[in-house]
Amino acid sequence: MVADSGSSYAYASNHYVGLIAGMLIAISATGLSEWLARHAWAWLPACCYAFASTVLPLWIMFLPVISYDAAKTTKPLPSLIHALSHTSIPKRTSSPTAMPSAASPPAPSNQRVLLIGNAISRWLWLVSIAAAFGQAYFGGNAWTGTFSIRIFVIVTGACALGFALGCRAKREAALRHMLRVMQDHERQSVRVHRLRLADIDEERAQSIRMATLGERTRIAREIHDNVGHLLTRAIMQAQAGKAVADATNDAIAAQNFAALSGTLDDAMTMVRRSVHDLEDDGTDFAAQIKDAVASFDGISAGFSVRLINDIAAAPAPVSRCLATVIRESLTNVVRHSEAQSANVTLRNFPAFWQLVVQDDGPAKHASNISGPTIQISHELPRGMGLADIDSRVRAIGGTATCGPYNQGWRVFVSIPKQPWMKETRNQ
């Protein structure tokens, strides 16, 4: 009795030790399969455990977990057949010394090994259950008293359930991946469409703005050419009538003609103000300055102009003056300097507008002016000269300073804002 109880205790101890070892290894295999989920060898831990279960039938107690991993980490049979049919041996390269790169895909022979192992691992848990059943009931060994038909049925049903859950988890993971891909494509499409709509809106706003500026300029020109001339003729006729009335000592007629002349003068003033307002609104300051600079950028080999413009808008006379000064200054740079570049800088200060045109020099010598550079200067528009720059700037209340600076030449223009602010308040 003592010997039988001792052997039973030893058998039970070995039984529990085997179960604990199987459980730990099954947990480790499941964790390793999850870690290798995106790797080509993700099926290997489940395959190894199922193969070990054929030798140690006691480990089939944890095969449901392994069947779940086998379904989740392997491909179904149709996919495997399709992949095997598209695997072919690559052609040999012409260079026998060519080495395969580290980033190249696996060879077709390795792909076949992976696919065959994938197919075996998907159903190897069934082989483990069949092997354990055969050892328990047909092997005549110590495992016969451990398992019963009920246990095999329960284990088999649990493995089938785990396999079904694994297949479902794999399908859900594939669907989630497809959903994320579709959401990424949708977000990218939305971004592209938004950018396209923003570009279209910007182009439409620019077209509307340019059309509005052109229409305002046209209206101002028509008012100046038609209504302005008619009012001028009416003023002259009123003044002539007043002169005749004064000559004939007709005081009442002279008084009426004087009143008419004053009314016409007021009308002419209002028309001029309206024309100036429309002209200012129809003037694109940035476009005028950009055109003035662009006409000289690259006009000769190696010559470039850099523009820095901080002024968003300015009255029409100021815009025309600054654009004209820029053209004349750059004309002088190209004609009388060997500079390879020039800088045009416009600053918008609280009390005045500032323009600086500066080149890096040096000036051309007299012997070089009569050379090939005269052909370039003949293609340029004839400028006003430095004196005319000064007179043009002074006409709108500004100051201009021209002279050498470092190795080059600099034109410095400053135009106060106060006169233009007073005119705006009066209007």
C-alpha positions in Angstrom: 0.0 0.0 0.0 2.8 2.4 0.9 4.6 1.6 -2.3 1.4 2.2 -4.4 0.7 5.5 -2.7 4.2 6.6 -3.2 4.1 5.8 -6.9 0.7 7.5 -7.2 2.1 10.6 -5.5 5.1 10.6 -7.8 2.9 10.2 -10.9 0.6 13.0 -9.8 3.6 15.3 -9.1 5.0 14.6 -12.6 1.5 15.1 -14.0 1.2 18.6 -12.4 4.8 19.5 -13.4 4.0 18.6 -17.0 0.9 20.6 -16.9 2.6 23.7 -15.4 5.5 23.4 -17.9 3.0 23.1 -20.8 1.0 26.1 -19.6 4.1 28.3 -19.3 5.4 27.2 -22.7 1.9 27.8 -24.2 1.8 31.3 -22.7 5.4 32.0 -24.0 4.5 30.7 -27.5 1.4 33.0 -27.6 3.4 36.0 -26.5 6.0 35.3 -29.1 3.4 34.8 -31.8 1.9 38.2 -30.9 5.3 39.8 -31.0 6.0 38.3 -34.5 2.5 39.2 -35.7 3.8 41.2 -38.7 6.8 38.9 -39.4 6.8 36.1 -42.0 7.7 33.6 -39.2 4.8 34.4 -36.9 3.4 30.9 -37.3 6.6 29.2 -36.0 5.9 29.3 -32.2 2.4 27.7 -32.6 4.0 25.1 -34.9 6.7 24.2 -32.4 4.2 23.8 -29.6 1.9 21.6 -31.6 4.8 19.5 -32.7 5.9 19.1 -29.0 2.3 18.1 -28.1 2.7 15.1 -30.3 5.5 13.9 -28.1 4.0 15.1 -24.8 0.3 14.4 -25.0 -0.4 16.1 -21.7 0.3 19.5 -23.4 -2.8 19.1 -25.5 -4.7 20.7 -22.6 -3.4 24.1 -23.8 -3.9 23.5 -27.6 -7.0 25.8 -27.7 -4.7 28.8 -27.2 -2.3 27.4 -29.9 -5.1 26.8 -32.3 -6.2 30.4 -31.9 -2.7 31.6 -32.7 -2.4 29.2 -35.6 -5.6 30.6 -37.2 -4.5 34.2 -36.5 -1.0 34.0 -37.8 -1.4 31.8 -40.9 -3.2 32.1 -44.2 -6.1 30.1 -45.4 -5.6 27.4 -48.0 -6.9 29.3 -51.1 -4.5 32.2 -50.3 -1.6 29.7 -49.9 -2.3 28.0 -53.3 -2.5 31.4 -55.0 0.8 32.5 -53.4 2.5 29.2 -54.4 1.3 29.5 -58.0 2.8 33.0 -58.3 6.2 32.0 -56.8 8.8 31.5 -59.6 12.6 31.1 -59.7 14.2 34.5 -60.7 16.5 34.8 -63.6 20.2 34.7 -63.0 21.9 38.0 -63.3 24.6 38.6 -66.0 27.2 39.5 -63.4 28.3 36.4 -61.4 29.9 38.6 -58.7 26.7 40.5 -57.9 25.7 40.3 -54.2 22.1 40.4 -53.1 21.2 43.5 -51.2 20.0 43.4 -47.6 16.7 45.1 -48.5 15.9 42.6 -51.3 12.9 40.3 -50.8 13.5 36.6 -49.9 14.3 34.2 -52.7 11.5 32.0 -54.2 12.9 28.9 -52.5 12.6 30.6 -49.1 9.1 31.8 -49.9 8.1 28.2 -50.6 9.5 27.1 -47.3 7.6 29.8 -45.5 4.3 29.0 -47.3 4.6 25.3 -46.7 5.4 25.8 -43.0 2.4 28.2 -42.9 0.1 25.5 -44.3 1.4 22.8 -41.9 1.2 25.1 -38.9 -2.4 26.0 -39.6 -3.6 22.4 -39.0 -0.9 20.8 -37.0 -2.9 21.0 -33.8 -5.3 18.4 -35.2 -2.4 16.1 -35.7 -1.3 16.6 -32.1 -4.8 15.7 -30.8 -4.9 12.6 -33.0 -1.4 11.6 -31.9 -2.3 12.0 -28.2 -5.5 10.0 -28.7 -3.5 7.2 -30.4 -0.9 7.2 -27.6 -3.5 7.1 -24.9 -5.8 4.4 -26.3 -3.6 2.4 -28.6 -0.1 2.8 -27.2 -0.7 0.9 -24.0 1.5 3.3 -22.0 1.0 5.4 -18.9 -1.1 8.0 -20.7 -4.1 5.6 -20.9 -5.4 6.4 -17.4 -4.9 10.2 -17.9 -7.4 11.0 -20.7 -10.9 9.9 -21.3 -13.2 10.3 -24.3 -14.9 13.2 -22.6 -11.6 15.1 -22.2 -10.6 14.5 -25.8 -14.0 15.8 -26.9 -13.8 18.9 -24.7 -10.2 19.6 -25.9 -11.1 19.1 -29.5 -14.2 21.4 -29.2 -12.2 24.0 -27.4 -9.5 23.9 -30.1 -12.1 24.2 -32.8 -13.6 27.2 -31.0 -10.2 28.8 -30.6 -9.5 28.3 -34.3 -12.8 29.9 -35.2 -12.1 32.9 -32.9 -8.6 33.2 -34.4 -10.0 33.3 -37.9 -12.5 35.9 -36.9 -9.8 38.0 -35.2 -7.7 37.8 -38.3 -10.6 38.9 -40.5 -11.3 41.8 -38.1 -7.7 42.9 -38.1 -7.7 42.8 -41.9 -10.9 44.9 -42.0 -9.5 47.4 -39.5 -6.4 47.8 -41.6 -8.5 48.3 -44.8 -10.6 50.8 -42.8 -7.5 52.8 -41.8 -6.2 52.7 -45.3 -9.5 54.0 -46.6 -9.7 56.7 -44.0 -6.1 57.8 -44.8 -7.0 58.0 -48.5 -10.2 59.9 -47.7 -8.2 62.4 -45.5 -5.6 62.8 -48.3 -8.4 63.4 -50.8 -10.1 65.9 -48.6 -6.8 67.8 -48.2 -6.1 67.8 -51.9 -9.6 69.1 -52.7 -9.4 71.8 -50.0 -6.1 73.0 -51.4 -7.5 72.9 -54.9 -10.6 74.9 -53.8 -8.4 77.4 -51.9 -6.3 77.9 -55.1 -9.5 78.3 -57.2 -10.9 80.8 -54.7 -7.6 82.8 -54.6 -7.4 82.9 -58.4 -11.1 84.0 -58.6 -10.5 86.7 -56.0 -7.4 87.9 -57.9 -9.4 87.9 -61.2 -12.2 89.9 -59.6 -9.7 92.3 -58.0 -7.9 92.9 -61.3 -11.2 93.3 -63.2 -12.4 95.8 -60.5 -9.2 97.8 -60.7 -9.4 97.9 -64.5 -13.0 99.0 -64.4 -12.2 101.8 -61.9 -9.4 103.0 -64.1 -11.6 103.0 -67.1 -14.3 105.0 -65.4 -11.8 107.5 -64.1 -10.4 107.9 -67.6 -13.8 108.4 -69.1 -14.8 111.0 -66.5 -11.5 112.8 -67.0 -11.8 112.7 -70.8 -15.5 113.5 -71.2 -17.0 115.2 -68.1 -13.8 117.1 -67.3 -13.5 118.6 -70.8 -17.2 119.6 -70.8 -16.8 121.3 -67.4 -13.7 123.1 -68.5 -15.5 124.5 -71.5 -18.5 125.5 -69.4 -16.1 127.3 -67.0 -14.5 129.2 -69.8 -17.9 130.2 -71.2 -19.0 131.4 -67.8 -15.9 133.5 -67.4 -16.3 134.9 -70.9 -19.9 135.8 -70.1 -18.8 137.5 -66.9 -16.2 139.5 -68.8 -18.8 140.6 -71.4 -21.2 141.6 -68.6 -18.5 143.6 -66.9 -17.7 145.3 -70.2 -21.4 146.3 -70.7 -21.8 147.3 -67.1 -24.5 144.7 -66.6 -24.1 144.0 -62.9 -26.9 141.5 -62.6 -25.6 139.4 -65.5 -22.0 139.7 -64.1 -23.2 138.5 -60.7 -25.1 135.5 -62.3 -22.1 134.6 -64.4 -19.8 134.8 -61.3 -22.2 132.5 -59.3 -22.3 130.1 -62.3 -18.5 130.1 -62.6 -18.2 129.3 -58.8 -20.6 126.4 -59.1 -18.7 125.0 -62.1 -15.4 125.4 -60.2 -16.9 123.4 -57.3 -18.2 120.8 -59.7 -14.7 120.5 -61.4 -13.1 120.1 -57.9 -15.6 117.3 -57.0 -14.9 115.6 -60.4 -11.2 115.8 -59.9 -11.5 114.3 -56.4 -13.7 111.5 -57.7 -11.2 110.8 -60.5 -8.3 110.8 -58.1 -10.2 108.5 -55.7 -11.0 106.1 -58.6 -7.4 106.3 -59.8 -6.1 105.5 -56.4 -8.4 102.6 -56.0 -7.6 101.3 -59.4 -3.8 101.4 -58.8 -2.2 98.2 -57.9 1.0 99.5 -56.1 2.6 96.1 -55.8 2.1 95.3 -59.5 3.5 98.6 -60.6 6.7 98.2 -58.5 7.1 94.6 -59.5 6.8 95.5 -63.2 9.3 98.3 -62.8 11.8 95.9 -61.2 11.1 93.0 -63.5 11.9 95.0 -66.6 15.5 95.2 -65.5 16.1 91.8 -63.8 18.4 89.9 -66.1 18.6 92.7 -68.7 22.3 92.0 -69.1 24.4 88.9 -68.5 24.8 88.2 -64.8 22.7 91.2 -63.6 20.0 90.6 -61.1 17.6 92.8 -59.0 16.4 92.0 -55.6 13.1 93.6 -54.4 12.0 94.1 -50.8 8.6 95.8 -50.7 6.9 96.6 -47.3 4.4 99.1 -48.8 1.0 97.5 -49.5 -0.7 100.6 -51.0 0.0 104.2 -51.8 -1.8 107.1 -53.7 -1.6 107.0 -57.4 0.9 110.0 -57.8 3.2 108.4 -55.2 3.0 105.0 -57.0 3.9 106.6 -60.3 6.7 108.6 -58.8 8.3 105.6 -57.0 8.0 103.4 -60.1 9.6 106.0 -62.3 12.4 106.6 -59.9 13.1 102.9 -59.7 13.2 102.6 -63.5 15.6 105.6 -63.9 17.8 104.4 -61.0 18.2 100.9 -62.5 18.8 102.4 -65.9 21.7 104.4 -64.5 23.0 101.3 -62.8 23.1 99.3 -66.0 24.5 102.1 -68.1 27.1 103.6 -65.8 28.1 100.7 -63.4 29.7 97.3 -63.6 27.5 96.0 -60.8 26.2 92.5 -61.0 23.3 93.1 -58.7 21.1 95.9 -57.3 18.8 96.1 -54.3 15.4 97.9 -54.4 14.0 98.4 -50.9 10.6 100.1 -50.0 9.8 100.7 -46.4 6.5 101.8 -44.9 7.1 104.0 -41.8 4.4 105.6 -39.8 5.2 109.1 -41.1 6.7 108.6 -44.5 7.4 106.2 -47.4 11.0 105.3 -48.1 12.8 104.0 -51.3 16.4 102.9 -51.5 18.0 101.7 -54.8 21.6 100.6 -54.3 24.1 98.7 -56.4 27.3 97.0 -55.4 29.5 98.9 -58.0 32.0 99.7 -59.1 31.4 102.5 -61.7 32.4 102.0 -65.3 35.5 103.7 -66.5 35.3 106.1 -69.4 37.2 103.7 -71.7 34.6 101.0 -71.0 31.5 103.1 -71.7 32.2 103.2 -75.4 32.6 99.5 -75.6 30.1 96.8 -76.1 28.0 98.1 -73.2 26.6 100.9 -75.5 24.6 98.2 -77.3 22.9 97.3 -74.1 22.2 100.9 -73.1 20.6 101.6 -76.5 18.0 99.0 -75.7 17.0 100.7 -72.4 14.4 103.5 -72.1 15.9 106.9 -71.9 15.8 108.2 -68.3 15.2 111.5 -66.7 18.6 111.9 -65.1 19.4 112.6 -61.5 18.1 116.2 -61.6 14.7 115.0 -62.9 14.5 112.4 -60.1 15.0 115.1 -57.6 12.4 117.4 -59.3 9.9 114.5 -59.6 10.1 113.6 -55.9 10.0 117.3 -54.8 6.8 117.8 -56.8 4.9 115.4 -54.4 6.6 116.8 -51.3 9.5 114.4 -50.9 13.2 114.5 -50.9 15.8 112.6 -52.9 19.5 112.1 -52.3 21.7 110.5 -54.9 25.4 109.7 -54.5 28.1 107.1 -54.0 27.7 104.6 -51.2 30.5 102.1 -50.3 31.7 100.9 -53.7 28.5 101.5 -55.6 25.7 104.1 -56.0 22.6 104.8 -53.9 19.4 106.6 -54.6 17.6 107.5 -51.3 14.0 108.8 -51.5 11.7 109.8 -48.7 8.0 111.0 -49.2 6.0 112.2 -46.2 2.5 110.9 -45.6 1.0 114.0 -44.0 0.0 115.9 -47.2 -1.8 112.9 -48.6 -3.6 112.3 -45.2 -4.8 115.9 -45.2 -6.1 115.5 -48.8 -8.0 112.4 -47.7 -9.5 114.2 -44.7 -10.6 117.1 -46.9 -12.2 114.8 -49.4 
